[in-house]
Amino acid sequence: MSGLSWKKTPGPPGPPKQDGNGDYAISRKRMVREQLIARGIRDERVLEAFLKVPRHLFVEEGLRPMAYNDHPLSIGQAQTISQPYIVAYMLEALHLTPQDKILEIGTGCGYQTAILAELTTQVYSIERISGLLLKARNILKRLHYKNIHLKLGDGTLGWPEKAPFDAIVVAAGSPQVPQPYFDQCSEAGRFILPVGNEFSQDLVLYRKVSGEWQRQTLSGCRFVKLKGKHGFEPT
């Protein structure tokens, strides 16, 4: 359930640069400088997380030379790893703190999950495709994350047993906002998701202020469909 692409996409960067041992550290720094900072991302903790997490490990080996370019890449099962900028933009909008407990809808390859694990205390992530969840689990285990909890299931239902959550991030477009996201947020909770049809959505941020929900439309976007009881029907 990873996202497809952000509408405002710059021209393709040059070929990736690796350091002497091929760990893509130079490409990661370039990504942060040219794709995130240059386009307005200012949250230092978000930038540091992007510098730390090795994005190339979350894609197939043949796609690793393109891992740090600012566009989505296939991860199989008709799903993609979202472009770096849209991930950073969504997470910055949530104003995450180290104490936050997060629900992620759409584990995908696990890249955003790892970024969230760098930013918060506990990450609960749901994926509907078992093959993707298994691959993500293996990569995240290899990277020694201890604060990530994964579940196979319908992401539109949330994870009621682990609620409330301080923030929810949804990596797929929905025709409407699933009610469980409202129900499973804390008193100062917030969540972000794309809302619209399968071809075009608006990225929407909801925040709970003094017991009332406030909605803010951020920009247009396009993600894969959120499938499930409160989203698009499964095929």
Biotite code that builds the C-alpha atoms (Angstrom):
import biotite.structure as struc

atoms = struc.array([
    struc.Atom([0.000, 0.000, 0.000], chain_id="A", res_id=1, res_name="MET", atom_name="CA", element="C"),
    struc.Atom([2.889, 2.344, -0.584], chain_id="A", res_id=2, res_name="SER", atom_name="CA", element="C"),
    struc.Atom([2.251, 5.594, -2.406], chain_id="A", res_id=3, res_name="GLY", atom_name="CA", element="C"),
    struc.Atom([2.804, 6.236, -6.085], chain_id="A", res_id=4, res_name="LEU", atom_name="CA", element="C"),
    struc.Atom([3.967, 9.794, -6.565], chain_id="A", res_id=5, res_name="SER", atom_name="CA", element="C"),
    struc.Atom([3.737, 13.442, -5.618], chain_id="A", res_id=6, res_name="TRP", atom_name="CA", element="C"),
    struc.Atom([2.440, 15.710, -8.358], chain_id="A", res_id=7, res_name="LYS", atom_name="CA", element="C"),
    struc.Atom([5.199, 18.301, -8.025], chain_id="A", res_id=8, res_name="LYS", atom_name="CA", element="C"),
    struc.Atom([8.188, 16.311, -9.258], chain_id="A", res_id=9, res_name="THR", atom_name="CA", element="C"),
    struc.Atom([11.487, 17.915, -10.293], chain_id="A", res_id=10, res_name="PRO", atom_name="CA", element="C"),
    struc.Atom([13.641, 16.716, -13.149], chain_id="A", res_id=11, res_name="GLY", atom_name="CA", element="C"),
    struc.Atom([15.596, 13.501, -12.592], chain_id="A", res_id=12, res_name="PRO", atom_name="CA", element="C"),
    struc.Atom([18.864, 13.881, -10.657], chain_id="A", res_id=13, res_name="PRO", atom_name="CA", element="C"),
    struc.Atom([22.161, 12.633, -12.025], chain_id="A", res_id=14, res_name="GLY", atom_name="CA", element="C"),
    struc.Atom([23.544, 9.153, -11.419], chain_id="A", res_id=15, res_name="PRO", atom_name="CA", element="C"),
    struc.Atom([23.883, 8.126, -7.775], chain_id="A", res_id=16, res_name="PRO", atom_name="CA", element="C"),
    struc.Atom([27.239, 8.487, -6.077], chain_id="A", res_id=17, res_name="LYS", atom_name="CA", element="C"),
    struc.Atom([28.609, 5.864, -3.741], chain_id="A", res_id=18, res_name="GLN", atom_name="CA", element="C"),
    struc.Atom([31.460, 6.134, -1.333], chain_id="A", res_id=19, res_name="ASP", atom_name="CA", element="C"),
    struc.Atom([34.432, 3.785, -1.479], chain_id="A", res_id=20, res_name="GLY", atom_name="CA", element="C"),
    struc.Atom([32.706, 0.794, 0.107], chain_id="A", res_id=21, res_name="ASN", atom_name="CA", element="C"),
    struc.Atom([29.493, 1.171, -1.902], chain_id="A", res_id=22, res_name="GLY", atom_name="CA", element="C"),
    struc.Atom([27.176, 1.926, 1.032], chain_id="A", res_id=23, res_name="ASP", atom_name="CA", element="C"),
    struc.Atom([25.393, 4.790, -0.764], chain_id="A", res_id=24, res_name="TYR", atom_name="CA", element="C"),
    struc.Atom([26.144, 7.314, 1.985], chain_id="A", res_id=25, res_name="ALA", atom_name="CA", element="C"),
    struc.Atom([26.916, 10.023, -0.568], chain_id="A", res_id=26, res_name="ILE", atom_name="CA", element="C"),
    struc.Atom([23.647, 9.355, -2.406], chain_id="A", res_id=27, res_name="SER", atom_name="CA", element="C"),
    struc.Atom([21.747, 9.588, 0.865], chain_id="A", res_id=28, res_name="ARG", atom_name="CA", element="C"),
    struc.Atom([23.291, 12.979, 1.697], chain_id="A", res_id=29, res_name="LYS", atom_name="CA", element="C"),
    struc.Atom([22.555, 14.232, -1.795], chain_id="A", res_id=30, res_name="ARG", atom_name="CA", element="C"),
    struc.Atom([18.945, 13.081, -1.511], chain_id="A", res_id=31, res_name="MET", atom_name="CA", element="C"),
    struc.Atom([18.471, 15.005, 1.723], chain_id="A", res_id=32, res_name="VAL", atom_name="CA", element="C"),
    struc.Atom([20.176, 18.128, 0.403], chain_id="A", res_id=33, res_name="ARG", atom_name="CA", element="C"),
    struc.Atom([18.679, 18.302, -3.100], chain_id="A", res_id=34, res_name="GLU", atom_name="CA", element="C"),
    struc.Atom([15.279, 16.650, -2.703], chain_id="A", res_id=35, res_name="GLN", atom_name="CA", element="C"),
    struc.Atom([14.248, 17.449, 0.858], chain_id="A", res_id=36, res_name="LEU", atom_name="CA", element="C"),
    struc.Atom([15.974, 20.607, 2.114], chain_id="A", res_id=37, res_name="ILE", atom_name="CA", element="C"),
    struc.Atom([15.849, 22.271, -1.303], chain_id="A", res_id=38, res_name="ALA", atom_name="CA", element="C"),
    struc.Atom([12.086, 21.711, -1.436], chain_id="A", res_id=39, res_name="ARG", atom_name="CA", element="C"),
    struc.Atom([11.345, 23.077, 2.011], chain_id="A", res_id=40, res_name="GLY", atom_name="CA", element="C"),
    struc.Atom([11.676, 20.220, 4.507], chain_id="A", res_id=41, res_name="ILE", atom_name="CA", element="C"),
    struc.Atom([13.020, 21.804, 7.700], chain_id="A", res_id=42, res_name="ARG", atom_name="CA", element="C"),
    struc.Atom([12.353, 19.348, 10.533], chain_id="A", res_id=43, res_name="ASP", atom_name="CA", element="C"),
    struc.Atom([15.867, 18.405, 11.694], chain_id="A", res_id=44, res_name="GLU", atom_name="CA", element="C"),
    struc.Atom([14.751, 15.080, 13.136], chain_id="A", res_id=45, res_name="ARG", atom_name="CA", element="C"),
    struc.Atom([13.096, 14.082, 9.869], chain_id="A", res_id=46, res_name="VAL", atom_name="CA", element="C"),
    struc.Atom([16.224, 15.031, 7.917], chain_id="A", res_id=47, res_name="LEU", atom_name="CA", element="C"),
    struc.Atom([18.450, 13.074, 10.292], chain_id="A", res_id=48, res_name="GLU", atom_name="CA", element="C"),
    struc.Atom([16.241, 9.991, 9.947], chain_id="A", res_id=49, res_name="ALA", atom_name="CA", element="C"),
    struc.Atom([16.495, 10.157, 6.144], chain_id="A", res_id=50, res_name="PHE", atom_name="CA", element="C"),
    struc.Atom([20.270, 10.439, 6.424], chain_id="A", res_id=51, res_name="LEU", atom_name="CA", element="C"),
    struc.Atom([20.402, 7.334, 8.601], chain_id="A", res_id=52, res_name="LYS", atom_name="CA", element="C"),
    struc.Atom([18.002, 4.840, 6.977], chain_id="A", res_id=53, res_name="VAL", atom_name="CA", element="C"),
    struc.Atom([19.548, 2.970, 3.991], chain_id="A", res_id=54, res_name="PRO", atom_name="CA", element="C"),
    struc.Atom([16.758, 3.255, 1.400], chain_id="A", res_id=55, res_name="ARG", atom_name="CA", element="C"),
    struc.Atom([18.590, 1.059, -1.114], chain_id="A", res_id=56, res_name="HIS", atom_name="CA", element="C"),
    struc.Atom([18.158, -1.982, 1.144], chain_id="A", res_id=57, res_name="LEU", atom_name="CA", element="C"),
    struc.Atom([14.370, -1.749, 0.761], chain_id="A", res_id=58, res_name="PHE", atom_name="CA", element="C"),
    struc.Atom([14.335, -2.230, -3.030], chain_id="A", res_id=59, res_name="VAL", atom_name="CA", element="C"),
    struc.Atom([15.451, -5.066, -5.266], chain_id="A", res_id=60, res_name="GLU", atom_name="CA", element="C"),
    struc.Atom([19.167, -5.186, -6.012], chain_id="A", res_id=61, res_name="GLU", atom_name="CA", element="C"),
    struc.Atom([18.686, -4.232, -9.655], chain_id="A", res_id=62, res_name="GLY", atom_name="CA", element="C"),
    struc.Atom([16.912, -1.003, -8.624], chain_id="A", res_id=63, res_name="LEU", atom_name="CA", element="C"),
    struc.Atom([19.472, 0.088, -6.034], chain_id="A", res_id=64, res_name="ARG", atom_name="CA", element="C"),
    struc.Atom([21.286, 2.520, -8.358], chain_id="A", res_id=65, res_name="PRO", atom_name="CA", element="C"),
    struc.Atom([17.981, 4.455, -8.488], chain_id="A", res_id=66, res_name="MET", atom_name="CA", element="C"),
    struc.Atom([17.103, 4.082, -4.804], chain_id="A", res_id=67, res_name="ALA", atom_name="CA", element="C"),
    struc.Atom([17.885, 7.698, -3.885], chain_id="A", res_id=68, res_name="TYR", atom_name="CA", element="C"),
    struc.Atom([16.230, 9.356, -6.886], chain_id="A", res_id=69, res_name="ASN", atom_name="CA", element="C"),
    struc.Atom([13.082, 11.354, -6.177], chain_id="A", res_id=70, res_name="ASP", atom_name="CA", element="C"),
    struc.Atom([10.513, 9.020, -7.660], chain_id="A", res_id=71, res_name="HIS", atom_name="CA", element="C"),
    struc.Atom([8.687, 5.852, -6.610], chain_id="A", res_id=72, res_name="PRO", atom_name="CA", element="C"),
    struc.Atom([10.072, 2.403, -7.368], chain_id="A", res_id=73, res_name="LEU", atom_name="CA", element="C"),
    struc.Atom([8.351, -0.946, -7.725], chain_id="A", res_id=74, res_name="SER", atom_name="CA", element="C"),
    struc.Atom([8.496, -3.293, -4.746], chain_id="A", res_id=75, res_name="ILE", atom_name="CA", element="C"),
    struc.Atom([6.373, -5.997, -6.390], chain_id="A", res_id=76, res_name="GLY", atom_name="CA", element="C"),
    struc.Atom([2.723, -6.976, -5.914], chain_id="A", res_id=77, res_name="GLN", atom_name="CA", element="C"),
    struc.Atom([1.711, -3.861, -7.923], chain_id="A", res_id=78, res_name="ALA", atom_name="CA", element="C"),
    struc.Atom([2.985, -1.686, -5.054], chain_id="A", res_id=79, res_name="GLN", atom_name="CA", element="C"),
    struc.Atom([5.719, 0.936, -4.803], chain_id="A", res_id=80, res_name="THR", atom_name="CA", element="C"),
    struc.Atom([8.086, 2.593, -2.394], chain_id="A", res_id=81, res_name="ILE", atom_name="CA", element="C"),
    struc.Atom([7.025, 6.246, -2.278], chain_id="A", res_id=82, res_name="SER", atom_name="CA", element="C"),
    struc.Atom([9.324, 8.994, -3.476], chain_id="A", res_id=83, res_name="GLN", atom_name="CA", element="C"),
    struc.Atom([11.454, 10.394, -0.626], chain_id="A", res_id=84, res_name="PRO", atom_name="CA", element="C"),
    struc.Atom([9.964, 13.885, -0.686], chain_id="A", res_id=85, res_name="TYR", atom_name="CA", element="C"),
    struc.Atom([6.354, 12.844, -0.146], chain_id="A", res_id=86, res_name="ILE", atom_name="CA", element="C"),
    struc.Atom([7.358, 10.617, 2.788], chain_id="A", res_id=87, res_name="VAL", atom_name="CA", element="C"),
    struc.Atom([9.294, 13.481, 4.377], chain_id="A", res_id=88, res_name="ALA", atom_name="CA", element="C"),
    struc.Atom([6.477, 15.953, 3.679], chain_id="A", res_id=89, res_name="TYR", atom_name="CA", element="C"),
    struc.Atom([3.854, 13.766, 5.344], chain_id="A", res_id=90, res_name="MET", atom_name="CA", element="C"),
    struc.Atom([5.968, 13.027, 8.396], chain_id="A", res_id=91, res_name="LEU", atom_name="CA", element="C"),
    struc.Atom([6.972, 16.647, 8.875], chain_id="A", res_id=92, res_name="GLU", atom_name="CA", element="C"),
    struc.Atom([3.295, 17.649, 8.744], chain_id="A", res_id=93, res_name="ALA", atom_name="CA", element="C"),
    struc.Atom([2.554, 15.320, 11.674], chain_id="A", res_id=94, res_name="LEU", atom_name="CA", element="C"),
    struc.Atom([5.071, 17.089, 13.967], chain_id="A", res_id=95, res_name="HIS", atom_name="CA", element="C"),
    struc.Atom([6.191, 13.796, 15.497], chain_id="A", res_id=96, res_name="LEU", atom_name="CA", element="C"),
    struc.Atom([7.922, 13.663, 18.880], chain_id="A", res_id=97, res_name="THR", atom_name="CA", element="C"),
    struc.Atom([10.158, 10.946, 20.351], chain_id="A", res_id=98, res_name="PRO", atom_name="CA", element="C"),
    struc.Atom([7.370, 10.021, 22.786], chain_id="A", res_id=99, res_name="GLN", atom_name="CA", element="C"),
    struc.Atom([4.719, 9.433, 20.125], chain_id="A", res_id=100, res_name="ASP", atom_name="CA", element="C"),
    struc.Atom([3.076, 6.074, 19.504], chain_id="A", res_id=101, res_name="LYS", atom_name="CA", element="C"),
    struc.Atom([2.423, 5.717, 15.771], chain_id="A", res_id=102, res_name="ILE", atom_name="CA", element="C"),
    struc.Atom([0.150, 3.640, 13.569], chain_id="A", res_id=103, res_name="LEU", atom_name="CA", element="C"),
    struc.Atom([1.267, 3.175, 9.976], chain_id="A", res_id=104, res_name="GLU", atom_name="CA", element="C"),
    struc.Atom([-1.213, 1.912, 7.403], chain_id="A", res_id=105, res_name="ILE", atom_name="CA", element="C"),
    struc.Atom([0.644, 0.175, 4.569], chain_id="A", res_id=106, res_name="GLY", atom_name="CA", element="C"),
    struc.Atom([4.001, -1.236, 5.638], chain_id="A", res_id=107, res_name="THR", atom_name="CA", element="C"),
    struc.Atom([4.974, -1.913, 2.038], chain_id="A", res_id=108, res_name="GLY", atom_name="CA", element="C"),
    struc.Atom([8.703, -2.543, 1.857], chain_id="A", res_id=109, res_name="CYS", atom_name="CA", element="C"),
    struc.Atom([9.240, -1.133, 5.360], chain_id="A", res_id=110, res_name="GLY", atom_name="CA", element="C"),
    struc.Atom([11.202, 2.012, 4.445], chain_id="A", res_id=111, res_name="TYR", atom_name="CA", element="C"),
    struc.Atom([8.766, 4.519, 5.948], chain_id="A", res_id=112, res_name="GLN", atom_name="CA", element="C"),
    struc.Atom([8.392, 2.157, 8.907], chain_id="A", res_id=113, res_name="THR", atom_name="CA", element="C"),
    struc.Atom([12.123, 2.453, 9.567], chain_id="A", res_id=114, res_name="ALA", atom_name="CA", element="C"),
    struc.Atom([11.977, 6.259, 9.282], chain_id="A", res_id=115, res_name="ILE", atom_name="CA", element="C"),
    struc.Atom([9.136, 6.287, 11.814], chain_id="A", res_id=116, res_name="LEU", atom_name="CA", element="C"),
    struc.Atom([11.134, 4.044, 14.145], chain_id="A", res_id=117, res_name="ALA", atom_name="CA", element="C"),
    struc.Atom([13.911, 6.645, 14.133], chain_id="A", res_id=118, res_name="GLU", atom_name="CA", element="C"),
    struc.Atom([11.449, 9.393, 15.034], chain_id="A", res_id=119, res_name="LEU", atom_name="CA", element="C"),
    struc.Atom([9.159, 7.834, 17.661], chain_id="A", res_id=120, res_name="THR", atom_name="CA", element="C"),
    struc.Atom([9.045, 5.439, 20.574], chain_id="A", res_id=121, res_name="THR", atom_name="CA", element="C"),
    struc.Atom([6.718, 2.756, 19.174], chain_id="A", res_id=122, res_name="GLN", atom_name="CA", element="C"),
    struc.Atom([5.581, 2.016, 15.616], chain_id="A", res_id=123, res_name="VAL", atom_name="CA", element="C"),
    struc.Atom([2.630, -0.250, 14.833], chain_id="A", res_id=124, res_name="TYR", atom_name="CA", element="C"),
    struc.Atom([2.375, -1.040, 11.128], chain_id="A", res_id=125, res_name="SER", atom_name="CA", element="C"),
    struc.Atom([-0.265, -2.962, 9.162], chain_id="A", res_id=126, res_name="ILE", atom_name="CA", element="C"),
    struc.Atom([0.178, -4.515, 5.711], chain_id="A", res_id=127, res_name="GLU", atom_name="CA", element="C"),
    struc.Atom([-2.453, -6.474, 3.766], chain_id="A", res_id=128, res_name="ARG", atom_name="CA", element="C"),
    struc.Atom([-0.038, -8.359, 1.453], chain_id="A", res_id=129, res_name="ILE", atom_name="CA", element="C"),
    struc.Atom([1.743, -11.199, 3.232], chain_id="A", res_id=130, res_name="SER", atom_name="CA", element="C"),
    struc.Atom([4.707, -11.359, 0.833], chain_id="A", res_id=131, res_name="GLY", atom_name="CA", element="C"),
    struc.Atom([5.523, -7.696, 1.349], chain_id="A", res_id=132, res_name="LEU", atom_name="CA", element="C"),
    struc.Atom([5.142, -7.974, 5.105], chain_id="A", res_id=133, res_name="LEU", atom_name="CA", element="C"),
    struc.Atom([7.561, -10.900, 5.251], chain_id="A", res_id=134, res_name="LEU", atom_name="CA", element="C"),
    struc.Atom([10.198, -9.049, 3.229], chain_id="A", res_id=135, res_name="LYS", atom_name="CA", element="C"),
    struc.Atom([9.791, -5.913, 5.317], chain_id="A", res_id=136, res_name="ALA", atom_name="CA", element="C"),
    struc.Atom([10.056, -7.894, 8.546], chain_id="A", res_id=137, res_name="ARG", atom_name="CA", element="C"),
    struc.Atom([13.326, -9.464, 7.400], chain_id="A", res_id=138, res_name="ASN", atom_name="CA", element="C"),
    struc.Atom([14.886, -6.142, 6.393], chain_id="A", res_id=139, res_name="ILE", atom_name="CA", element="C"),
    struc.Atom([13.816, -4.367, 9.590], chain_id="A", res_id=140, res_name="LEU", atom_name="CA", element="C"),
    struc.Atom([15.147, -7.253, 11.663], chain_id="A", res_id=141, res_name="LYS", atom_name="CA", element="C"),
    struc.Atom([18.449, -7.046, 9.791], chain_id="A", res_id=142, res_name="ARG", atom_name="CA", element="C"),
    struc.Atom([18.627, -3.350, 10.714], chain_id="A", res_id=143, res_name="LEU", atom_name="CA", element="C"),
    struc.Atom([18.012, -4.229, 14.401], chain_id="A", res_id=144, res_name="HIS", atom_name="CA", element="C"),
    struc.Atom([14.885, -2.166, 15.033], chain_id="A", res_id=145, res_name="TYR", atom_name="CA", element="C"),
    struc.Atom([13.307, -3.069, 18.369], chain_id="A", res_id=146, res_name="LYS", atom_name="CA", element="C"),
    struc.Atom([10.387, -0.634, 18.475], chain_id="A", res_id=147, res_name="ASN", atom_name="CA", element="C"),
    struc.Atom([8.428, -1.862, 15.435], chain_id="A", res_id=148, res_name="ILE", atom_name="CA", element="C"),
    struc.Atom([5.359, -4.108, 15.612], chain_id="A", res_id=149, res_name="HIS", atom_name="CA", element="C"),
    struc.Atom([3.988, -5.578, 12.382], chain_id="A", res_id=150, res_name="LEU", atom_name="CA", element="C"),
    struc.Atom([0.592, -7.040, 11.574], chain_id="A", res_id=151, res_name="LYS", atom_name="CA", element="C"),
    struc.Atom([-1.018, -8.645, 8.534], chain_id="A", res_id=152, res_name="LEU", atom_name="CA", element="C"),
    struc.Atom([-4.543, -7.366, 8.019], chain_id="A", res_id=153, res_name="GLY", atom_name="CA", element="C"),
    struc.Atom([-7.040, -4.776, 6.819], chain_id="A", res_id=154, res_name="ASP", atom_name="CA", element="C"),
    struc.Atom([-5.466, -1.381, 7.414], chain_id="A", res_id=155, res_name="GLY", atom_name="CA", element="C"),
    struc.Atom([-8.806, 0.435, 7.170], chain_id="A", res_id=156, res_name="THR", atom_name="CA", element="C"),
    struc.Atom([-9.754, -1.145, 10.516], chain_id="A", res_id=157, res_name="LEU", atom_name="CA", element="C"),
    struc.Atom([-6.729, 0.256, 12.283], chain_id="A", res_id=158, res_name="GLY", atom_name="CA", element="C"),
    struc.Atom([-5.310, -1.653, 15.266], chain_id="A", res_id=159, res_name="TRP", atom_name="CA", element="C"),
    struc.Atom([-7.881, -1.215, 18.063], chain_id="A", res_id=160, res_name="PRO", atom_name="CA", element="C"),
    struc.Atom([-6.082, -3.501, 20.508], chain_id="A", res_id=161, res_name="GLU", atom_name="CA", element="C"),
    struc.Atom([-3.096, -1.128, 20.534], chain_id="A", res_id=162, res_name="LYS", atom_name="CA", element="C"),
    struc.Atom([-5.010, 2.180, 20.451], chain_id="A", res_id=163, res_name="ALA", atom_name="CA", element="C"),
    struc.Atom([-4.924, 5.039, 21.216], chain_id="A", res_id=164, res_name="PRO", atom_name="CA", element="C"),
    struc.Atom([-2.255, 6.377, 18.859], chain_id="A", res_id=165, res_name="PHE", atom_name="CA", element="C"),
    struc.Atom([-0.702, 9.819, 18.905], chain_id="A", res_id=166, res_name="ASP", atom_name="CA", element="C"),
    struc.Atom([-0.481, 9.859, 15.119], chain_id="A", res_id=167, res_name="ALA", atom_name="CA", element="C"),
    struc.Atom([-1.535, 7.753, 12.138], chain_id="A", res_id=168, res_name="ILE", atom_name="CA", element="C"),
    struc.Atom([0.063, 7.887, 8.693], chain_id="A", res_id=169, res_name="VAL", atom_name="CA", element="C"),
    struc.Atom([-1.694, 6.243, 5.757], chain_id="A", res_id=170, res_name="VAL", atom_name="CA", element="C"),
    struc.Atom([0.339, 5.304, 2.672], chain_id="A", res_id=171, res_name="ALA", atom_name="CA", element="C"),
    struc.Atom([-2.592, 4.661, 0.315], chain_id="A", res_id=172, res_name="ALA", atom_name="CA", element="C"),
    struc.Atom([-5.500, 6.676, -1.095], chain_id="A", res_id=173, res_name="GLY", atom_name="CA", element="C"),
    struc.Atom([-9.012, 6.216, 0.265], chain_id="A", res_id=174, res_name="SER", atom_name="CA", element="C"),
    struc.Atom([-12.409, 7.304, -1.132], chain_id="A", res_id=175, res_name="PRO", atom_name="CA", element="C"),
    struc.Atom([-13.317, 8.547, 2.358], chain_id="A", res_id=176, res_name="GLN", atom_name="CA", element="C"),
    struc.Atom([-11.733, 8.778, 5.812], chain_id="A", res_id=177, res_name="VAL", atom_name="CA", element="C"),
    struc.Atom([-12.126, 5.449, 7.655], chain_id="A", res_id=178, res_name="PRO", atom_name="CA", element="C"),
    struc.Atom([-13.945, 6.010, 10.961], chain_id="A", res_id=179, res_name="GLN", atom_name="CA", element="C"),
    struc.Atom([-11.470, 3.834, 12.918], chain_id="A", res_id=180, res_name="PRO", atom_name="CA", element="C"),
    struc.Atom([-8.776, 6.467, 12.432], chain_id="A", res_id=181, res_name="TYR", atom_name="CA", element="C"),
    struc.Atom([-10.877, 9.023, 14.302], chain_id="A", res_id=182, res_name="PHE", atom_name="CA", element="C"),
    struc.Atom([-11.744, 6.467, 16.975], chain_id="A", res_id=183, res_name="ASP", atom_name="CA", element="C"),
    struc.Atom([-8.193, 5.253, 17.569], chain_id="A", res_id=184, res_name="GLN", atom_name="CA", element="C"),
    struc.Atom([-6.415, 8.593, 18.010], chain_id="A", res_id=185, res_name="CYS", atom_name="CA", element="C"),
    struc.Atom([-5.469, 10.018, 21.385], chain_id="A", res_id=186, res_name="SER", atom_name="CA", element="C"),
    struc.Atom([-6.950, 13.256, 22.734], chain_id="A", res_id=187, res_name="GLU", atom_name="CA", element="C"),
    struc.Atom([-4.239, 15.269, 20.972], chain_id="A", res_id=188, res_name="ALA", atom_name="CA", element="C"),
    struc.Atom([-4.039, 12.885, 18.029], chain_id="A", res_id=189, res_name="GLY", atom_name="CA", element="C"),
    struc.Atom([-3.554, 13.621, 14.357], chain_id="A", res_id=190, res_name="ARG", atom_name="CA", element="C"),
    struc.Atom([-3.484, 11.611, 11.160], chain_id="A", res_id=191, res_name="PHE", atom_name="CA", element="C"),
    struc.Atom([-2.635, 12.158, 7.524], chain_id="A", res_id=192, res_name="ILE", atom_name="CA", element="C"),
    struc.Atom([-3.920, 10.344, 4.439], chain_id="A", res_id=193, res_name="LEU", atom_name="CA", element="C"),
    struc.Atom([-4.730, 10.807, 0.739], chain_id="A", res_id=194, res_name="PRO", atom_name="CA", element="C"),
    struc.Atom([-8.477, 11.109, 0.038], chain_id="A", res_id=195, res_name="VAL", atom_name="CA", element="C"),
    struc.Atom([-10.039, 10.888, -3.409], chain_id="A", res_id=196, res_name="GLY", atom_name="CA", element="C"),
    struc.Atom([-10.538, 8.482, -6.292], chain_id="A", res_id=197, res_name="ASN", atom_name="CA", element="C"),
    struc.Atom([-8.045, 5.942, -7.609], chain_id="A", res_id=198, res_name="GLU", atom_name="CA", element="C"),
    struc.Atom([-6.468, 8.438, -10.004], chain_id="A", res_id=199, res_name="PHE", atom_name="CA", element="C"),
    struc.Atom([-6.136, 11.591, -7.927], chain_id="A", res_id=200, res_name="SER", atom_name="CA", element="C"),
    struc.Atom([-6.347, 12.475, -4.246], chain_id="A", res_id=201, res_name="GLN", atom_name="CA", element="C"),
    struc.Atom([-5.866, 15.351, -1.834], chain_id="A", res_id=202, res_name="ASP", atom_name="CA", element="C"),
    struc.Atom([-3.407, 14.895, 0.989], chain_id="A", res_id=203, res_name="LEU", atom_name="CA", element="C"),
    struc.Atom([-5.398, 15.700, 4.125], chain_id="A", res_id=204, res_name="VAL", atom_name="CA", element="C"),
    struc.Atom([-4.244, 16.302, 7.696], chain_id="A", res_id=205, res_name="LEU", atom_name="CA", element="C"),
    struc.Atom([-6.650, 15.879, 10.613], chain_id="A", res_id=206, res_name="TYR", atom_name="CA", element="C"),
    struc.Atom([-5.827, 17.208, 14.087], chain_id="A", res_id=207, res_name="ARG", atom_name="CA", element="C"),
    struc.Atom([-7.827, 16.901, 17.284], chain_id="A", res_id=208, res_name="LYS", atom_name="CA", element="C"),
    struc.Atom([-7.908, 20.236, 19.121], chain_id="A", res_id=209, res_name="VAL", atom_name="CA", element="C"),
    struc.Atom([-9.882, 20.637, 22.368], chain_id="A", res_id=210, res_name="SER", atom_name="CA", element="C"),
    struc.Atom([-11.923, 17.572, 21.510], chain_id="A", res_id=211, res_name="GLY", atom_name="CA", element="C"),
    struc.Atom([-12.795, 18.754, 17.998], chain_id="A", res_id=212, res_name="GLU", atom_name="CA", element="C"),
    struc.Atom([-11.359, 17.523, 14.702], chain_id="A", res_id=213, res_name="TRP", atom_name="CA", element="C"),
    struc.Atom([-9.813, 20.080, 12.370], chain_id="A", res_id=214, res_name="GLN", atom_name="CA", element="C"),
    struc.Atom([-9.167, 19.258, 8.705], chain_id="A", res_id=215, res_name="ARG", atom_name="CA", element="C"),
    struc.Atom([-6.437, 20.786, 6.544], chain_id="A", res_id=216, res_name="GLN", atom_name="CA", element="C"),
    struc.Atom([-5.962, 20.003, 2.851], chain_id="A", res_id=217, res_name="THR", atom_name="CA", element="C"),
    struc.Atom([-2.263, 20.147, 2.032], chain_id="A", res_id=218, res_name="LEU", atom_name="CA", element="C"),
    struc.Atom([-1.845, 19.372, -1.671], chain_id="A", res_id=219, res_name="SER", atom_name="CA", element="C"),
    struc.Atom([-2.746, 17.036, -4.495], chain_id="A", res_id=220, res_name="GLY", atom_name="CA", element="C"),
    struc.Atom([-1.145, 13.608, -4.722], chain_id="A", res_id=221, res_name="CYS", atom_name="CA", element="C"),
    struc.Atom([-1.585, 10.160, -6.169], chain_id="A", res_id=222, res_name="ARG", atom_name="CA", element="C"),
    struc.Atom([-1.232, 6.928, -4.208], chain_id="A", res_id=223, res_name="PHE", atom_name="CA", element="C"),
    struc.Atom([-2.248, 3.332, -4.765], chain_id="A", res_id=224, res_name="VAL", atom_name="CA", element="C"),
    struc.Atom([-5.708, 2.393, -3.496], chain_id="A", res_id=225, res_name="LYS", atom_name="CA", element="C"),
    struc.Atom([-6.385, 1.724, 0.176], chain_id="A", res_id=226, res_name="LEU", atom_name="CA", element="C"),
    struc.Atom([-8.257, -1.561, 0.078], chain_id="A", res_id=227, res_name="LYS", atom_name="CA", element="C"),
    struc.Atom([-10.459, -2.867, 2.838], chain_id="A", res_id=228, res_name="GLY", atom_name="CA", element="C"),
    struc.Atom([-13.777, -2.519, 4.630], chain_id="A", res_id=229, res_name="LYS", atom_name="CA", element="C"),
    struc.Atom([-13.600, 1.277, 4.924], chain_id="A", res_id=230, res_name="HIS", atom_name="CA", element="C"),
    struc.Atom([-11.619, 1.936, 1.754], chain_id="A", res_id=231, res_name="GLY", atom_name="CA", element="C"),
    struc.Atom([-11.804, 0.544, -1.744], chain_id="A", res_id=232, res_name="PHE", atom_name="CA", element="C"),
    struc.Atom([-13.184, -2.962, -1.837], chain_id="A", res_id=233, res_name="GLU", atom_name="CA", element="C"),
    struc.Atom([-10.585, -5.723, -2.161], chain_id="A", res_id=234, res_name="PRO", atom_name="CA", element="C"),
    struc.Atom([-10.255, -7.184, -5.646], chain_id="A", res_id=235, res_name="THR", atom_name="CA", element="C"),
])
